[in-house]
Amino acid sequence: MKKIKSSKELRAIFKPDKACGRIFNHSNAMAYVCNTLIEFDVNGERYSSRRWFINDDNELIYDLGRNWFMNLDMFDRGTSKMENLVAYDNLRPTEPQISLFEL
């Protein structure tokens, strides 16, 4: 477990789940991480993600489907609503999706 205090520290823990360059044909994505769990608070609510990346605009994209992101420049200045950012590296491999209806 590591408490992240800056975007530089967050970039330092990047471990892509596989060797990659650009992803999703998304021109400004750096990497996509699934093995490192991040957790943080926003307005008193706890969020977590195993599927996140940092783009070239220094934004932490933590839910691509909902387009949820945090501006890491604001985090570095202490003006972001994101607090208590913690990274858990390789707690366990990501789990496959299981259907209750498989035979």
Sine and cosine of phi, psi and omega as CSV:
sin_phi,cos_phi,sin_psi,cos_psi,sin_omega,cos_omega
0.00,0.00,0.67,-0.75,0.01,-1.00
-0.63,-0.78,0.80,-0.60,0.09,-1.00
-0.98,0.18,0.82,-0.57,-0.06,-1.00
-1.00,-0.07,0.81,-0.59,-0.05,-1.00
-0.94,-0.33,-0.17,0.98,-0.02,-1.00
-0.43,-0.90,0.29,-0.96,0.04,-1.00
-0.91,0.42,-0.50,0.87,0.04,-1.00
-0.89,0.46,-0.67,0.74,0.05,-1.00
-0.91,0.42,-0.63,0.77,0.01,-1.00
-0.91,0.42,-0.67,0.74,0.05,-1.00
-0.89,0.45,-0.54,0.84,-0.04,-1.00
-0.93,0.37,-0.41,0.91,0.00,-1.00
-1.00,-0.04,0.03,1.00,0.01,-1.00
-0.83,0.56,0.82,-0.57,0.14,-0.99
-0.68,-0.73,1.00,-0.08,-0.01,-1.00
-0.83,0.55,0.58,-0.81,0.00,-1.00
-0.92,0.38,-0.30,0.96,0.11,-0.99
-0.41,-0.91,0.33,-0.94,0.02,-1.00
-0.88,0.47,0.79,-0.61,-0.05,-1.00
-0.45,-0.89,0.35,-0.94,0.14,-0.99
-0.94,-0.35,-0.95,-0.31,0.09,-1.00
-0.99,0.11,0.52,-0.85,-0.06,-1.00
-0.82,-0.57,0.36,-0.93,0.07,-1.00
0.80,0.60,0.35,0.94,-0.17,-0.99
0.80,0.61,0.51,0.86,-0.02,-1.00
-0.99,-0.12,0.95,-0.33,-0.23,-0.97
-0.90,0.44,-0.40,0.92,-0.08,-1.00
-0.91,-0.42,0.36,0.93,0.04,-1.00
-1.00,0.01,0.65,-0.76,0.00,-1.00
-1.00,-0.05,-0.75,0.67,-0.04,-1.00
-0.30,-0.95,0.27,-0.96,0.00,-1.00
-0.78,-0.63,0.84,-0.54,-0.16,-0.99
-0.91,-0.41,0.73,-0.68,0.04,-1.00
-0.85,-0.53,-0.30,0.95,-0.06,-1.00
-1.00,-0.01,-0.34,0.94,0.00,-1.00
-0.98,-0.19,0.88,-0.47,0.03,-1.00
-1.00,0.09,0.73,-0.68,0.13,-0.99
-0.90,-0.45,0.56,-0.83,0.08,-1.00
-0.70,-0.71,0.56,-0.83,0.03,-1.00
-0.33,-0.94,0.25,-0.97,0.02,-1.00
-0.94,-0.33,0.62,-0.78,0.13,-0.99
-0.67,-0.74,0.87,-0.48,0.00,-1.00
0.78,0.62,0.65,0.76,0.05,-1.00
0.99,0.14,-0.03,1.00,0.04,-1.00
-0.97,-0.25,0.61,-0.80,-0.03,-1.00
-1.00,-0.08,0.75,-0.66,0.04,-1.00
-0.84,-0.54,0.50,-0.87,0.08,-1.00
-0.57,-0.82,0.41,-0.91,0.01,-1.00
-0.37,-0.93,0.66,-0.75,0.19,-0.98
-0.98,-0.22,-0.15,0.99,-0.06,-1.00
-0.86,-0.51,1.00,-0.07,-0.08,-1.00
-0.56,-0.83,0.30,-0.95,0.10,-1.00
-0.41,-0.91,0.22,-0.98,0.06,-1.00
-0.89,-0.45,0.80,-0.61,-0.02,-1.00
-1.00,-0.04,0.02,-1.00,-0.03,-1.00
-0.92,0.39,-0.28,0.96,0.04,-1.00
-1.00,0.02,0.21,0.98,-0.02,-1.00
0.86,0.52,0.70,0.71,0.07,-1.00
-0.93,-0.37,0.73,-0.69,0.09,-1.00
-1.00,0.07,0.94,-0.34,0.04,-1.00
-1.00,-0.05,0.92,-0.38,-0.07,-1.00
-0.92,-0.40,-0.17,0.99,0.13,-0.99
-0.56,-0.83,1.00,-0.04,-0.09,-1.00
-0.89,0.45,-0.63,0.78,-0.03,-1.00
-0.88,0.47,-0.59,0.81,0.00,-1.00
-0.99,-0.13,-0.03,1.00,-0.06,-1.00
0.85,0.53,0.68,0.74,0.04,-1.00
-1.00,-0.03,0.78,-0.63,-0.03,-1.00
-0.52,-0.86,0.26,-0.97,0.10,-1.00
-0.77,-0.64,0.66,-0.75,0.04,-1.00
-0.99,0.17,0.91,-0.42,-0.06,-1.00
-0.97,0.23,-0.33,0.94,0.11,-0.99
-0.90,0.43,-0.66,0.75,0.06,-1.00
-0.91,0.41,-0.62,0.78,0.05,-1.00
-0.87,0.49,-0.69,0.73,0.02,-1.00
-0.89,0.45,-0.59,0.81,0.00,-1.00
-0.99,0.16,-0.22,0.98,-0.03,-1.00
0.99,0.11,0.28,0.96,-0.01,-1.00
-0.96,-0.27,0.05,1.00,-0.01,-1.00
-0.99,0.17,0.44,-0.90,0.11,-0.99
-0.98,0.17,-0.16,0.99,0.03,-1.00
-0.98,0.20,0.79,-0.61,0.00,-1.00
-0.72,-0.70,0.29,-0.96,0.11,-0.99
0.81,0.59,0.74,0.68,0.02,-1.00
-0.96,0.27,0.85,-0.52,-0.04,-1.00
-0.78,-0.63,0.64,-0.77,0.05,-1.00
-0.88,-0.47,0.72,-0.69,0.07,-1.00
-0.91,-0.40,0.93,-0.37,-0.09,-1.00
-1.00,-0.03,0.84,-0.55,0.12,-0.99
0.79,0.61,0.76,0.64,0.10,-0.99
-0.88,0.47,-0.71,0.70,0.06,-1.00
-0.25,-0.97,0.33,-0.94,0.03,-1.00
-0.89,0.45,0.42,-0.91,0.06,-1.00
-0.89,0.46,0.57,-0.82,-0.07,-1.00
-1.00,-0.07,0.64,-0.77,0.04,-1.00
-0.93,0.36,0.44,-0.90,0.07,-1.00
-0.95,0.32,0.71,-0.70,-0.02,-1.00
-0.90,-0.44,0.73,-0.69,0.06,-1.00
-0.98,-0.19,0.68,-0.73,0.06,-1.00
-0.96,0.28,-0.22,0.98,-0.11,-0.99
-0.97,-0.24,0.10,1.00,0.03,-1.00
-0.96,0.29,0.60,-0.80,0.03,-1.00
-0.98,-0.20,0.00,0.00,0.00,0.00
